[in-house]
């Protein structure tokens, strides 16, 4: 089990061992399931786009098809998260912390939502933890579903489209960049963690 969880947090292992279907499941899970907050969304999408350019046999699907499939997984993940939040409601705030749930993540997302409103569903796509809990919170506070879907689709297209396309372009133009995947992953983790940490510290202070 520990080895499986380790593979789920390693973008290269996800693609190497699970291929396209595990890739889509992880994107869905990170944007729709409570367990998804520890999954490597940004780096996984980046590496998927990069390998689609440098090692297309690993995913065995052209980039023009991979892109909408990833977007669809992200959209459906948010819909599931919204449904879960709507069903669970305010009970989530009273729920005890567990391996799959941390109340502080919900509070951090609430603080981010208070600042940015519905745009959280778009901006939050680029931020770990926020992208997992934003659709759940939208369901808890019962955001109008039509409005939610507009933000949901825009966010998924912007998130997947930008990261995967940049990676694919870099892979086509500079194939040797594949040798620096480890450094790229570390860089993405640091960049995306800064605004989340800042929001959490502010909410904790308040």
SULRASUL-V986437 format. One record per helix or strand of 3 or more residues. SS is the DSSP state (a for helix, b for strand). FROM is the first residue (numbers start at 1). TO is the last residue. If there is no record, write none. Layout:
SS/FROM/TO  SS/FROM/TO
//
This chain:
a/2/8  a/11/32  a/34/38  a/41/54  a/63/88  a/91/94  a/103/126  a/130/140  a/145/173  a/175/205
//
